[in-house]
Structure formats: structure tokens, C-alpha cells
Amino acid sequence: MQGYNVSQIFENCVFFNNFCFNGRGGAMSLYHATKTLVNCTFFNNTAVQGALYLSNGGAINAVNCIFWDSGADGGGIWVKNT
């Protein structure tokens, strides 16, 4: 999932077994976007730059979320230029 200049709220979601071919955010990439995640689980998401990628003003508010077993450099969340 990719977001540009959008604000959204995700509640009680599971993001699993996602893969990103261009290397940014196996489950989600945010550019100039704000996301609120509540009670979400990120499991087994693969990318070179994090399961969740934030760049150029991207912001995340993760409340009671789990980032587990991501096959990504940088771990669960990769932050660049925010």
C-alpha cells in the first residue's frame, strides 16, 4: 500500500506476507502522508527498506501495534527525511 499526501486511520488490521519489488516498505510506504494505526499487526513483510517505509514528511502514529518477523533491512519501520 502506498500513500502520498493522505491521512488515514487503520484499526484492527493485519498486514502479512507482503513483498515490495522496488525495495521500499513491504507492507506500506508513506510519502508526505500521515497514518494512524491502532491494534495492527505487521507480520512477515519483506523489503530492502523496512516493512513500513516513511519518507519526505511521512508520519506514523502506531498505537498498540506489533511488528513481527519482517524480512527487511532496517527492521519493522524505516524512516528517511521526515
Secondary structure by P-SEA (a helix, b strand, c coil): ccccccccccccccccccccccccccccccccbbbbbcbbbbcccccccccbbbccbbbbbcccccccccccccccbbbccc
